[in-house]
Amino acid sequence: DIEFYQKSDDSNAALIAGGVAGGAGGATAIAGGAAVATPFLAGFTTTGVVAGSAAAAAQAGIGSVAAGSWFATLQSIAATTIIGTVAAPVLGAVAVVAGVAAIAGTVTAVVIHKKGRDKK
């Protein structure tokens, strides 16, 4: 209810600030988790491009990969960091779950607060 959020008491201001922070934190965790897991899942690994993967198809379409290109950069990152290991999708999944939990917690707090206000 829009009117509920337009009231200017301290509890609503704190709830709105917490909601914005919780939603932003949750969205950031989800985006970060996806960003960490995607290169590995696409086929960029510490041992090179996985045969039959999306990365292999992209490489076949590119032909000779130029140094500094997006493809070379992704492979370099995957070859030298945790992003190129099986841990990447696990870390990504943990971040996504944490993000969803943050957003769910924020929504729950809003619902509980609103129900408490409606009883008054």
TIKE-636634 format. One record per residue: residue number from 1; residue in three letters; z, y, x of N, C-alpha, C in turn. Coordinates in steps of 0.001 Angstrom, whole numbers. Each point is the difference from the previous one (the first is absolute). Example, Ala and Ser with C-alpha at 12.3 -4.5 7.8 and 13.67 -1.06 7.14 Angstrom:
2
+------+------+---------+---------+---------+---------+---------+---------+---------+---------+---------+
: resi : resn :     n_Z :     n_Y :     n_X :    ca_Z :    ca_Y :    ca_X :     c_Z :     c_Y :     c_X :
+------+------+---------+---------+---------+---------+---------+---------+---------+---------+---------+
:    1 :  ALA :    7800 :   -5690 :   13190 :       0 :    1190 :    -890 :       0 :    1200 :     900 :
:    2 :  SER :    -720 :    1050 :    -350 :      60 :    1190 :     820 :     730 :    1090 :    -770 :
+------+------+---------+---------+---------+---------+---------+---------+---------+---------+---------+
***
This chain:
120
+------+------+---------+---------+---------+---------+---------+---------+---------+---------+---------+
: resi : resn :     n_Z :     n_Y :     n_X :    ca_Z :    ca_Y :    ca_X :     c_Z :     c_Y :     c_X :
+------+------+---------+---------+---------+---------+---------+---------+---------+---------+---------+
:    1 :  ASP :       0 :   -1175 :     865 :       0 :    1175 :    -865 :       0 :    1235 :     909 :
:    2 :  ILE :    -994 :     849 :    -133 :    -192 :    1164 :     878 :    1198 :     938 :     -68 :
:    3 :  GLU :     549 :     200 :   -1185 :    1114 :     928 :    -171 :    1193 :    -426 :     860 :
:    4 :  PHE :     229 :   -1304 :     103 :    1087 :    -525 :     809 :    -117 :     486 :    1445 :
:    5 :  TYR :   -1181 :     -20 :     553 :    -199 :     390 :    1392 :     -22 :    1514 :     198 :
:    6 :  GLN :    -126 :     757 :   -1066 :     -41 :    1450 :     134 :    1385 :     632 :     -42 :
:    7 :  LYS :    1006 :    -771 :    -342 :    1360 :     527 :      13 :     391 :     273 :    1443 :
:    8 :  SER :     840 :     988 :     216 :     246 :     434 :    1375 :    1375 :    -377 :     548 :
:    9 :  ASP :     656 :    -997 :    -560 :    1308 :    -338 :     559 :    -142 :    -781 :    1311 :
:   10 :  ASP :    1081 :     -68 :     747 :     -18 :    -599 :    1340 :    -401 :   -1473 :      -7 :
:   11 :  SER :     434 :    -754 :   -1000 :    -296 :   -1434 :       8 :   -1493 :    -247 :    -144 :
:   12 :  ASN :    -675 :     795 :    -825 :   -1450 :    -158 :    -133 :    -714 :     399 :    1281 :
:   13 :  ALA :     451 :    1069 :     646 :    -631 :     435 :    1250 :     148 :   -1072 :    1071 :
:   14 :  ALA :    1180 :    -592 :      96 :     230 :   -1054 :     986 :    -841 :   -1230 :    -314 :
:   15 :  LEU :     -92 :    -334 :   -1273 :    -789 :   -1153 :    -403 :   -1481 :     213 :     321 :
:   16 :  ILE :    -499 :    1175 :    -289 :   -1400 :     303 :     285 :    -256 :     -45 :    1508 :
:   17 :  ALA :     890 :     601 :     784 :    -152 :     -28 :    1462 :      51 :   -1435 :     520 :
:   18 :  GLY :     930 :    -778 :    -503 :      94 :   -1407 :     396 :   -1218 :    -793 :    -426 :
:   19 :  GLY :    -502 :     305 :   -1180 :   -1199 :    -681 :    -487 :   -1210 :     289 :     856 :
:   20 :  VAL :    -160 :    1258 :     375 :   -1120 :     387 :     866 :     143 :    -690 :    1355 :
:   21 :  ALA :    1203 :      24 :     567 :     220 :    -634 :    1309 :    -200 :   -1508 :     -80 :
:   22 :  GLY :     538 :    -631 :   -1021 :    -154 :   -1450 :    -159 :   -1449 :    -400 :    -217 :
:   23 :  GLY :    -695 :     757 :    -831 :   -1414 :    -293 :    -238 :    -837 :     211 :    1242 :
:   24 :  ALA :     256 :    1086 :     724 :    -759 :     287 :    1223 :     305 :   -1037 :    1081 :
:   25 :  GLY :    1261 :    -349 :     137 :     373 :   -1022 :     980 :    -616 :   -1348 :    -337 :
:   26 :  GLY :      32 :    -348 :   -1265 :    -596 :   -1269 :    -431 :   -1500 :     -28 :     234 :
:   27 :  ALA :    -670 :    1082 :    -349 :   -1456 :      71 :     204 :    -348 :     -48 :    1482 :
:   28 :  THR :     799 :     659 :     821 :    -234 :     -16 :    1451 :     180 :   -1409 :     558 :
:   29 :  ALA :    1017 :    -694 :    -447 :     227 :   -1378 :     466 :   -1146 :    -912 :    -412 :
:   30 :  ILE :    -486 :     165 :   -1225 :   -1122 :    -820 :    -472 :   -1255 :     286 :     824 :
:   31 :  ALA :    -301 :    1284 :     206 :   -1179 :     369 :     784 :     121 :    -478 :    1445 :
:   32 :  GLY :    1177 :     168 :     580 :     226 :    -456 :    1370 :    -124 :   -1507 :     119 :
:   33 :  GLY :     542 :    -713 :    -957 :    -101 :   -1457 :      12 :   -1438 :    -468 :     -85 :
:   34 :  ALA :    -767 :     641 :    -860 :   -1423 :    -350 :    -116 :    -745 :     333 :    1289 :
:   35 :  ALA :     314 :    1141 :     592 :    -672 :     419 :    1235 :     298 :    -955 :    1151 :
:   36 :  VAL :    1217 :    -517 :      68 :     374 :    -920 :    1075 :    -684 :   -1359 :    -187 :
:   37 :  ALA :     -61 :    -489 :   -1211 :    -527 :   -1345 :    -255 :   -1524 :     -74 :     -45 :
:   38 :  THR :    -664 :    1050 :    -424 :   -1438 :     -50 :    -254 :    -850 :    -407 :    1204 :
:   39 :  PRO :     187 :     577 :    1188 :    -866 :    -423 :    1118 :      74 :   -1500 :     285 :
:   40 :  PHE :    1221 :    -557 :      10 :     142 :   -1437 :     262 :    -680 :    -808 :   -1097 :
:   41 :  LEU :     242 :     378 :   -1237 :    -587 :    -735 :   -1121 :   -1525 :     117 :     -19 :
:   42 :  ALA :    -532 :    1086 :     568 :   -1450 :     184 :      74 :    -615 :    -793 :    1146 :
:   43 :  GLY :     840 :    -485 :     932 :    -520 :    -821 :    1074 :     148 :     561 :    1399 :
:   44 :  PHE :     700 :    1109 :     157 :     271 :     561 :    1326 :    1307 :    -602 :     509 :
:   45 :  THR :     -51 :    -746 :    1110 :    1202 :    -674 :     516 :     163 :     246 :    1495 :
:   46 :  THR :    1114 :    -477 :     525 :     272 :     148 :    1430 :   -1002 :    -784 :     848 :
:   47 :  THR :    -634 :    -996 :    -569 :    -964 :    -819 :     745 :   -1447 :     381 :    -275 :
:   48 :  GLY :    -205 :    1046 :    -769 :   -1365 :     446 :    -313 :    -280 :    -102 :   -1485 :
:   49 :  VAL :   -1257 :     187 :    -330 :    -424 :     -36 :   -1403 :     -93 :   -1456 :    -460 :
:   50 :  VAL :     563 :    -284 :   -1175 :      -5 :   -1354 :    -554 :   -1370 :    -305 :    -606 :
:   51 :  ALA :    -568 :   -1146 :     391 :   -1300 :    -423 :    -543 :      79 :    -133 :   -1516 :
:   52 :  GLY :   -1009 :     482 :    -687 :     -68 :    -107 :   -1456 :     799 :    1054 :    -755 :
:   53 :  SER :     651 :     897 :     710 :     827 :    1026 :    -648 :    -836 :    1232 :    -361 :
:   54 :  ALA :     629 :     902 :    -716 :    -654 :    1278 :    -320 :    -312 :     772 :    1273 :
:   55 :  ALA :     895 :     -90 :     986 :    -238 :     677 :    1283 :   -1227 :    -585 :     697 :
:   56 :  ALA :    -159 :   -1323 :     -65 :   -1172 :    -643 :     610 :   -1280 :     443 :    -705 :
:   57 :  ALA :      41 :     102 :   -1321 :   -1177 :     456 :    -748 :    -349 :    1437 :     380 :
:   58 :  ALA :    1030 :     848 :     135 :    -242 :    1393 :     398 :    -592 :      56 :    1398 :
:   59 :  GLN :     527 :    -817 :     903 :    -492 :     -12 :    1373 :   -1458 :    -471 :      38 :
:   60 :  ALA :    -330 :    -991 :    -801 :   -1382 :    -486 :     -55 :    -941 :    1091 :    -504 :
:   61 :  GLY :     479 :     788 :    -945 :    -814 :    1100 :    -528 :    -155 :    1152 :     980 :
:   62 :  ILE :    1026 :     228 :     808 :     -22 :    1092 :     975 :    -882 :    -357 :    1191 :
:   63 :  GLY :      80 :   -1256 :     405 :    -707 :    -399 :    1218 :     856 :     334 :    1204 :
:   64 :  SER :    -520 :     796 :     909 :     738 :     393 :    1190 :    1060 :    1036 :    -393 :
:   65 :  VAL :    1252 :    -336 :     211 :    1108 :     878 :    -397 :     200 :    1072 :    1071 :
:   66 :  ALA :     -87 :    1237 :    -413 :     172 :    1127 :     930 :    1473 :     231 :     288 :
:   67 :  ALA :     320 :     290 :    1259 :    1371 :     349 :     380 :     439 :    1228 :    -780 :
:   68 :  GLY :    1222 :     -36 :    -511 :     526 :    1139 :    -741 :    -368 :       9 :   -1480 :
:   69 :  SER :    -823 :    -947 :    -449 :    -360 :     -66 :   -1419 :    1194 :    -499 :    -811 :
:   70 :  TRP :     -78 :     106 :   -1317 :    1098 :    -465 :    -852 :     248 :   -1484 :     228 :
:   71 :  PHE :   -1082 :    -783 :     172 :     134 :   -1433 :     209 :     720 :    -284 :    1322 :
:   72 :  ALA :    -430 :     655 :    1060 :     625 :    -193 :    1315 :    1462 :     428 :     -27 :
:   73 :  THR :     293 :    1081 :    -703 :    1374 :     486 :     -96 :     889 :   -1000 :    -730 :
:   74 :  LEU :    -476 :    -535 :   -1134 :     789 :    -994 :    -741 :     233 :   -1250 :     841 :
:   75 :  GLN :   -1037 :    -463 :     706 :     165 :   -1199 :     813 :     960 :     253 :    1157 :
:   76 :  SER :     -72 :    1173 :     584 :     906 :     346 :    1093 :    1448 :      29 :    -471 :
:   77 :  ILE :     233 :     598 :   -1148 :    1354 :      53 :    -571 :     490 :   -1416 :    -306 :
:   78 :  ALA :    -860 :    -818 :    -615 :     389 :   -1368 :    -357 :     272 :    -839 :    1248 :
:   79 :  ALA :    -769 :     220 :    1061 :     156 :    -802 :    1215 :    1254 :     363 :     789 :
:   80 :  THR :     507 :    1189 :    -190 :    1102 :     468 :     851 :    1305 :     298 :    -734 :
:   81 :  THR :      55 :    -237 :   -1295 :    1218 :     295 :    -768 :     336 :   -1147 :    -937 :
:   82 :  ILE :    1103 :     136 :    -684 :     435 :   -1006 :    -976 :    -977 :     -93 :   -1180 :
:   83 :  ILE :    -817 :    1027 :    -200 :    -942 :      13 :   -1121 :    -996 :   -1152 :     112 :
:   84 :  GLY :    -258 :    -481 :    1210 :    -946 :   -1099 :     174 :     619 :   -1377 :     -86 :
:   85 :  THR :    1247 :     -79 :    -443 :     688 :   -1295 :     -84 :     312 :    -360 :   -1446 :
:   86 :  VAL :     443 :   -1231 :    -186 :     378 :    -469 :   -1335 :    1167 :     812 :    -556 :
:   87 :  ALA :     758 :     654 :     871 :    1134 :     804 :    -453 :    -449 :    1204 :    -832 :
:   88 :  ALA :   -1220 :     480 :     227 :    -464 :    1197 :    -712 :      26 :    -157 :   -1520 :
:   89 :  PRO :    -597 :   -1068 :    -561 :      84 :    -120 :   -1459 :    1418 :    -211 :    -505 :
:   90 :  VAL :     841 :    -651 :     819 :    1398 :    -196 :    -406 :     709 :    1355 :     -61 :
:   91 :  LEU :    -153 :     802 :    1055 :     594 :    1340 :       7 :    -580 :     846 :   -1131 :
:   92 :  GLY :   -1304 :    -116 :    -206 :    -642 :     745 :   -1077 :     563 :    -378 :   -1359 :
:   93 :  ALA :     180 :   -1302 :    -217 :     550 :    -462 :   -1277 :    1424 :     495 :    -200 :
:   94 :  VAL :     800 :     -23 :    1067 :    1383 :     502 :     -91 :     -11 :    1484 :    -380 :
:   95 :  ALA :    -881 :     774 :     628 :     -77 :    1431 :    -302 :    -444 :     232 :   -1443 :
:   96 :  VAL :    -964 :    -780 :    -469 :    -465 :     147 :   -1382 :    1126 :    -342 :    -975 :
:   97 :  VAL :     716 :   -1084 :     256 :    1121 :    -380 :    -874 :    1066 :    1095 :       8 :
:   98 :  ALA :     307 :     546 :    1179 :     984 :    1086 :      85 :    -476 :    1221 :    -781 :
:   99 :  GLY :   -1285 :     301 :      91 :    -549 :    1142 :    -737 :      87 :    -198 :   -1504 :
:  100 :  VAL :    -354 :   -1192 :    -453 :      85 :    -296 :   -1434 :    1458 :      62 :    -461 :
:  101 :  ALA :     911 :    -513 :     815 :    1427 :      46 :    -351 :     500 :    1437 :     -90 :
:  102 :  ALA :    -453 :     859 :     922 :     416 :    1413 :     -41 :    -485 :     669 :   -1277 :
:  103 :  ILE :   -1244 :    -260 :    -366 :    -544 :     600 :   -1224 :     703 :    -569 :   -1226 :
:  104 :  ALA :     230 :   -1314 :     -23 :     696 :    -620 :   -1136 :    1420 :     541 :    -135 :
:  105 :  GLY :     675 :     181 :    1132 :    1351 :     562 :     -30 :       9 :    1414 :    -542 :
:  106 :  THR :   -1010 :     770 :     377 :    -106 :    1375 :    -485 :    -237 :      20 :   -1509 :
:  107 :  VAL :    -894 :    -836 :    -477 :    -283 :     -64 :   -1441 :    1243 :    -448 :    -758 :
:  108 :  THR :     700 :    -988 :     535 :    1229 :    -484 :    -642 :    1042 :    1114 :     -93 :
:  109 :  ALA :     154 :     768 :    1069 :     965 :    1104 :     -13 :    -360 :    1031 :   -1054 :
:  110 :  VAL :   -1286 :     288 :    -134 :    -444 :     968 :   -1015 :     315 :    -524 :   -1396 :
:  111 :  VAL :    -293 :   -1266 :    -250 :     248 :    -587 :   -1320 :    1490 :      -1 :    -316 :
:  112 :  ILE :     825 :    -419 :     954 :    1454 :     -43 :    -224 :     539 :    1415 :    -239 :
:  113 :  HIS :    -466 :     951 :     798 :     452 :    1400 :    -157 :    -396 :     530 :   -1374 :
:  114 :  LYS :   -1223 :    -271 :    -404 :    -482 :     498 :   -1294 :     784 :    -648 :   -1142 :
:  115 :  LYS :     268 :   -1294 :      88 :     763 :    -660 :   -1045 :    1409 :     579 :    -101 :
:  116 :  GLY :     601 :     279 :    1162 :    1326 :     616 :      15 :      -9 :    1393 :    -613 :
:  117 :  ARG :   -1049 :     752 :     263 :    -125 :    1345 :    -561 :    -233 :     -57 :   -1510 :
:  118 :  ASP :    -767 :    -992 :    -431 :    -295 :    -115 :   -1430 :    1233 :    -356 :    -824 :
:  119 :  LYS :     996 :    -652 :     618 :    1227 :    -375 :    -716 :     883 :    1187 :    -274 :
:  120 :  LYS :    -161 :    1082 :     787 :     874 :    1176 :    -140 :    -331 :     807 :   -1219 :
+------+------+---------+---------+---------+---------+---------+---------+---------+---------+---------+
***
